[in-house]
Amino acid sequence: MSIFIRFLSQEYSFRHLTGINLPLLIEALISRQFVPIGDLTSTLMQNAASTFIDVDEMMYGKQEADDSTVGF
C-alpha cells in the first residue's frame, strides 16, 4: 500500500486517513441494548481513536503532514 500512496502523493495533493470500520458500527449496534448510552459513547470514542490512522504522518512524519496545504 505505501508504494501506491507514495505514487499518488507525487501526482496529487491529498490527505489519506484510514481506520473507520464496520466492526465499530457492529459493536455499537450490539452494545446499545445492554450498555447505557453515555458509557457506550465513551467506549466507542476510545475505540475509534485507536483505529484511526493518519497515513501521511506515519509515512512522512508529523511536521510534513501538518504542513500539507490540502483542506477538507
DOVO-975092 format. One record per residue: residue in one letter; x negated, y, z negated of N, C-alpha, C in turn. Coordinates in Angstrom, 2 decimals. Layout:
<kemars>
kemar type->A | n.u->X | n.v->Y | n.w->Z | ca.u->X | ca.v->Y | ca.w->Z | c.u->X | c.v->Y | c.w->Z
...
</kemars>
This chain:
<kemars>
kemar type->M | n.u->-0.82 | n.v->-1.19 | n.w->0.00 | ca.u->0.00 | ca.v->0.00 | ca.w->0.00 | c.u->-0.86 | c.v->1.26 | c.w->0.00
kemar type->S | n.u->-1.96 | n.v->1.28 | n.w->-0.70 | ca.u->-2.74 | ca.v->2.51 | ca.w->-0.82 | c.u->-3.34 | c.v->2.94 | c.w->0.52
kemar type->I | n.u->-3.70 | n.v->2.00 | n.w->1.39 | ca.u->-4.22 | ca.v->2.37 | ca.w->2.71 | c.u->-3.14 | c.v->3.08 | c.w->3.51
kemar type->F | n.u->-1.94 | n.v->2.57 | n.w->3.45 | ca.u->-0.82 | ca.v->3.18 | ca.w->4.16 | c.u->-0.53 | c.v->4.58 | c.w->3.62
kemar type->I | n.u->-0.54 | n.v->4.74 | n.w->2.31 | ca.u->-0.29 | ca.v->6.05 | ca.w->1.70 | c.u->-1.40 | c.v->7.03 | c.w->2.08
kemar type->R | n.u->-2.63 | n.v->6.57 | n.w->2.07 | ca.u->-3.75 | ca.v->7.44 | ca.w->2.47 | c.u->-3.60 | c.v->7.88 | c.w->3.92
kemar type->F | n.u->-3.20 | n.v->6.97 | n.w->4.80 | ca.u->-2.99 | ca.v->7.31 | ca.w->6.20 | c.u->-1.89 | c.v->8.37 | c.w->6.33
kemar type->L | n.u->-0.76 | n.v->8.14 | n.w->5.68 | ca.u->0.35 | ca.v->9.09 | ca.w->5.75 | c.u->-0.04 | c.v->10.45 | c.w->5.18
kemar type->S | n.u->-0.81 | n.v->10.45 | n.w->4.10 | ca.u->-1.17 | ca.v->11.72 | ca.w->3.47 | c.u->-2.12 | c.v->12.55 | c.w->4.34
kemar type->Q | n.u->-2.79 | n.v->11.92 | n.w->5.28 | ca.u->-3.64 | ca.v->12.66 | ca.w->6.22 | c.u->-2.79 | c.v->13.35 | c.w->7.28
kemar type->E | n.u->-1.65 | n.v->12.76 | n.w->7.59 | ca.u->-0.78 | ca.v->13.28 | ca.w->8.64 | c.u->0.33 | c.v->14.18 | c.w->8.11
kemar type->Y | n.u->0.79 | n.v->13.93 | n.w->6.89 | ca.u->1.94 | ca.v->14.62 | ca.w->6.34 | c.u->1.64 | c.v->15.10 | c.w->4.92
kemar type->S | n.u->2.28 | n.v->16.18 | n.w->4.52 | ca.u->2.16 | ca.v->16.68 | ca.w->3.16 | c.u->3.40 | c.v->16.23 | c.w->2.37
kemar type->F | n.u->3.20 | n.v->15.37 | n.w->1.40 | ca.u->4.32 | ca.v->14.86 | ca.w->0.61 | c.u->3.83 | c.v->14.38 | c.w->-0.74
kemar type->R | n.u->4.79 | n.v->14.16 | n.w->-1.64 | ca.u->4.51 | ca.v->13.54 | ca.w->-2.95 | c.u->5.19 | c.v->12.20 | c.w->-2.95
kemar type->H | n.u->4.52 | n.v->11.19 | n.w->-3.45 | ca.u->5.04 | ca.v->9.83 | ca.w->-3.49 | c.u->5.26 | c.v->9.44 | c.w->-4.94
kemar type->L | n.u->6.51 | n.v->9.27 | n.w->-5.30 | ca.u->6.87 | ca.v->8.85 | ca.w->-6.65 | c.u->7.60 | c.v->7.52 | c.w->-6.54
kemar type->T | n.u->7.36 | n.v->6.62 | n.w->-7.47 | ca.u->8.00 | ca.v->5.32 | ca.w->-7.42 | c.u->8.27 | c.v->4.80 | c.w->-8.82
kemar type->G | n.u->9.15 | n.v->3.82 | n.w->-8.93 | ca.u->9.40 | ca.v->3.19 | ca.w->-10.23 | c.u->10.84 | c.v->3.19 | c.w->-10.68
kemar type->I | n.u->11.70 | n.v->3.96 | n.w->-10.04 | ca.u->13.12 | ca.v->3.92 | ca.w->-10.40 | c.u->13.65 | c.v->2.60 | c.w->-9.84
kemar type->N | n.u->14.27 | n.v->1.80 | n.w->-10.68 | ca.u->14.56 | ca.v->0.45 | ca.w->-10.22 | c.u->15.91 | c.v->-0.11 | c.w->-10.65
kemar type->L | n.u->16.30 | n.v->-1.16 | n.w->-9.97 | ca.u->17.55 | ca.v->-1.84 | ca.w->-10.24 | c.u->17.60 | c.v->-2.48 | c.w->-11.63
kemar type->P | n.u->16.52 | n.v->-3.09 | n.w->-12.12 | ca.u->16.59 | ca.v->-3.66 | ca.w->-13.47 | c.u->17.01 | c.v->-2.67 | c.w->-14.55
kemar type->L | n.u->16.60 | n.v->-1.41 | n.w->-14.41 | ca.u->17.00 | ca.v->-0.40 | ca.w->-15.38 | c.u->18.52 | c.v->-0.17 | c.w->-15.33
kemar type->L | n.u->19.08 | n.v->-0.14 | n.w->-14.14 | ca.u->20.53 | ca.v->0.00 | ca.w->-13.98 | c.u->21.25 | c.v->-1.20 | c.w->-14.57
kemar type->I | n.u->20.75 | n.v->-2.38 | n.w->-14.29 | ca.u->21.38 | ca.v->-3.60 | ca.w->-14.82 | c.u->21.33 | c.v->-3.60 | c.w->-16.35
kemar type->E | n.u->20.20 | n.v->-3.19 | n.w->-16.91 | ca.u->20.08 | ca.v->-3.10 | ca.w->-18.37 | c.u->21.15 | c.v->-2.16 | c.w->-18.95
kemar type->A | n.u->21.36 | n.v->-1.05 | n.w->-18.30 | ca.u->22.35 | ca.v->-0.08 | ca.w->-18.78 | c.u->23.76 | c.v->-0.66 | c.w->-18.70
kemar type->L | n.u->24.08 | n.v->-1.31 | n.w->-17.58 | ca.u->25.42 | ca.v->-1.86 | ca.w->-17.41 | c.u->25.72 | c.v->-2.97 | c.w->-18.41
kemar type->I | n.u->24.76 | n.v->-3.81 | n.w->-18.69 | ca.u->24.96 | ca.v->-4.90 | ca.w->-19.64 | c.u->25.00 | c.v->-4.38 | c.w->-21.07
kemar type->S | n.u->24.10 | n.v->-3.47 | n.w->-21.41 | ca.u->23.97 | ca.v->-2.98 | ca.w->-22.79 | c.u->25.09 | c.v->-2.07 | c.w->-23.23
kemar type->R | n.u->25.76 | n.v->-1.41 | n.w->-22.30 | ca.u->26.75 | ca.v->-0.40 | ca.w->-22.69 | c.u->27.89 | c.v->-0.96 | c.w->-23.52
kemar type->Q | n.u->28.14 | n.v->-2.27 | n.w->-23.44 | ca.u->29.21 | ca.v->-2.89 | ca.w->-24.23 | c.u->28.80 | c.v->-3.10 | c.w->-25.68
kemar type->F | n.u->27.49 | n.v->-3.20 | n.w->-25.92 | ca.u->27.01 | ca.v->-3.63 | ca.w->-27.23 | c.u->26.20 | c.v->-2.58 | c.w->-27.99
kemar type->V | n.u->25.79 | n.v->-1.52 | n.w->-27.32 | ca.u->24.88 | ca.v->-0.53 | ca.w->-27.92 | c.u->25.54 | c.v->0.84 | c.w->-27.88
kemar type->P | n.u->25.51 | n.v->1.61 | n.w->-28.98 | ca.u->26.05 | ca.v->2.96 | ca.w->-28.96 | c.u->25.38 | c.v->3.80 | c.w->-27.86
kemar type->I | n.u->26.13 | n.v->4.67 | n.w->-27.24 | ca.u->25.65 | ca.v->5.43 | ca.w->-26.09 | c.u->24.39 | c.v->6.23 | c.w->-26.40
kemar type->G | n.u->24.30 | n.v->6.79 | n.w->-27.60 | ca.u->23.10 | ca.v->7.55 | ca.w->-27.96 | c.u->21.86 | c.v->6.68 | c.w->-27.99
kemar type->D | n.u->22.00 | n.v->5.49 | n.w->-28.58 | ca.u->20.87 | ca.v->4.56 | ca.w->-28.62 | c.u->20.52 | c.v->4.06 | c.w->-27.22
kemar type->L | n.u->21.54 | n.v->3.77 | n.w->-26.42 | ca.u->21.31 | ca.v->3.30 | ca.w->-25.06 | c.u->20.59 | c.v->4.35 | c.w->-24.23
kemar type->T | n.u->21.03 | n.v->5.59 | n.w->-24.34 | ca.u->20.41 | ca.v->6.68 | ca.w->-23.59 | c.u->18.94 | c.v->6.82 | c.w->-23.98
kemar type->S | n.u->18.67 | n.v->6.79 | n.w->-25.26 | ca.u->17.29 | ca.v->6.92 | ca.w->-25.74 | c.u->16.42 | c.v->5.77 | c.w->-25.21
kemar type->T | n.u->16.92 | n.v->4.56 | n.w->-25.29 | ca.u->16.16 | ca.v->3.40 | ca.w->-24.82 | c.u->15.93 | c.v->3.46 | c.w->-23.32
kemar type->L | n.u->16.95 | n.v->3.84 | n.w->-22.56 | ca.u->16.81 | ca.v->3.92 | ca.w->-21.10 | c.u->15.80 | c.v->5.00 | c.w->-20.70
kemar type->M | n.u->15.81 | n.v->6.13 | n.w->-21.39 | ca.u->14.85 | ca.v->7.20 | ca.w->-21.07 | c.u->13.42 | c.v->6.74 | c.w->-21.36
kemar type->Q | n.u->13.23 | n.v->6.02 | n.w->-22.43 | ca.u->11.89 | ca.v->5.50 | ca.w->-22.74 | c.u->11.45 | c.v->4.49 | c.w->-21.69
kemar type->N | n.u->12.36 | n.v->3.60 | n.w->-21.31 | ca.u->12.02 | ca.v->2.58 | ca.w->-20.31 | c.u->11.80 | c.v->3.21 | c.w->-18.94
kemar type->A | n.u->12.59 | n.v->4.20 | n.w->-18.59 | ca.u->12.43 | ca.v->4.86 | ca.w->-17.29 | c.u->11.07 | c.v->5.54 | c.w->-17.20
kemar type->A | n.u->10.65 | n.v->6.18 | n.w->-18.26 | ca.u->9.36 | ca.v->6.87 | ca.w->-18.25 | c.u->8.21 | c.v->5.90 | c.w->-18.01
kemar type->S | n.u->8.35 | n.v->4.68 | n.w->-18.50 | ca.u->7.25 | ca.v->3.72 | ca.w->-18.33 | c.u->7.25 | c.v->3.05 | c.w->-16.96
kemar type->T | n.u->8.31 | n.v->3.23 | n.w->-16.17 | ca.u->8.36 | ca.v->2.62 | ca.w->-14.84 | c.u->8.14 | c.v->3.63 | c.w->-13.72
kemar type->F | n.u->8.14 | n.v->4.90 | n.w->-14.03 | ca.u->8.00 | ca.v->5.95 | ca.w->-13.02 | c.u->6.52 | c.v->6.25 | c.w->-12.83
kemar type->I | n.u->6.03 | n.v->6.17 | n.w->-11.59 | ca.u->4.60 | ca.v->6.32 | ca.w->-11.31 | c.u->4.40 | c.v->7.42 | c.w->-10.27
kemar type->D | n.u->3.50 | n.v->8.34 | n.w->-10.56 | ca.u->3.09 | ca.v->9.35 | ca.w->-9.59 | c.u->1.90 | c.v->8.79 | c.w->-8.83
kemar type->V | n.u->2.14 | n.v->8.27 | n.w->-7.63 | ca.u->1.10 | ca.v->7.62 | ca.w->-6.86 | c.u->0.00 | c.v->8.60 | c.w->-6.47
kemar type->D | n.u->0.35 | n.v->9.86 | n.w->-6.19 | ca.u->-0.66 | ca.v->10.86 | ca.w->-5.84 | c.u->-1.65 | c.v->11.03 | c.w->-7.00
kemar type->E | n.u->-1.14 | n.v->11.12 | n.w->-8.22 | ca.u->-2.01 | ca.v->11.28 | ca.w->-9.38 | c.u->-2.87 | c.v->10.04 | c.w->-9.57
kemar type->M | n.u->-2.30 | n.v->8.87 | n.w->-9.36 | ca.u->-3.04 | ca.v->7.63 | ca.w->-9.52 | c.u->-4.18 | c.v->7.54 | c.w->-8.49
kemar type->M | n.u->-3.93 | n.v->7.98 | n.w->-7.26 | ca.u->-4.92 | ca.v->7.85 | ca.w->-6.20 | c.u->-5.94 | c.v->8.99 | c.w->-6.19
kemar type->Y | n.u->-5.49 | n.v->10.21 | n.w->-6.45 | ca.u->-6.34 | ca.v->11.38 | ca.w->-6.25 | c.u->-6.71 | c.v->12.11 | c.w->-7.54
kemar type->G | n.u->-6.08 | n.v->11.78 | n.w->-8.64 | ca.u->-6.32 | ca.v->12.47 | ca.w->-9.90 | c.u->-5.28 | c.v->13.54 | c.w->-10.17
kemar type->K | n.u->-5.12 | n.v->13.88 | n.w->-11.42 | ca.u->-4.07 | ca.v->14.81 | ca.w->-11.83 | c.u->-4.23 | c.v->16.19 | c.w->-11.21
kemar type->Q | n.u->-5.44 | n.v->16.74 | n.w->-11.21 | ca.u->-5.63 | ca.v->18.11 | ca.w->-10.72 | c.u->-5.23 | c.v->18.23 | c.w->-9.25
kemar type->E | n.u->-5.68 | n.v->17.30 | n.w->-8.41 | ca.u->-5.35 | ca.v->17.37 | ca.w->-6.99 | c.u->-3.85 | c.v->17.18 | c.w->-6.75
kemar type->A | n.u->-3.23 | n.v->16.27 | n.w->-7.50 | ca.u->-1.79 | ca.v->16.06 | ca.w->-7.36 | c.u->-1.02 | c.v->17.32 | c.w->-7.80
kemar type->D | n.u->-1.48 | n.v->17.96 | n.w->-8.88 | ca.u->-0.84 | ca.v->19.19 | ca.w->-9.36 | c.u->-1.01 | c.v->20.35 | c.w->-8.37
kemar type->D | n.u->-2.09 | n.v->20.34 | n.w->-7.61 | ca.u->-2.37 | ca.v->21.41 | ca.w->-6.66 | c.u->-1.59 | c.v->21.27 | c.w->-5.36
kemar type->S | n.u->-0.83 | n.v->20.20 | n.w->-5.21 | ca.u->-0.06 | ca.v->19.97 | ca.w->-3.99 | c.u->0.89 | c.v->21.14 | c.w->-3.75
kemar type->T | n.u->1.02 | n.v->21.57 | n.w->-2.51 | ca.u->1.89 | ca.v->22.69 | ca.w->-2.18 | c.u->3.28 | c.v->22.23 | c.w->-1.77
kemar type->V | n.u->3.52 | n.v->20.94 | n.w->-1.84 | ca.u->4.82 | ca.v->20.40 | ca.w->-1.45 | c.u->5.83 | c.v->20.65 | c.w->-2.56
kemar type->G | n.u->7.00 | n.v->21.15 | n.w->-2.20 | ca.u->8.06 | ca.v->21.35 | ca.w->-3.17 | c.u->9.13 | c.v->20.29 | c.w->-3.01
kemar type->F | n.u->9.98 | n.v->20.17 | n.w->-4.00 | ca.u->11.07 | ca.v->19.20 | ca.w->-3.91 | c.u->12.32 | c.v->19.88 | c.w->-3.46
</kemars>
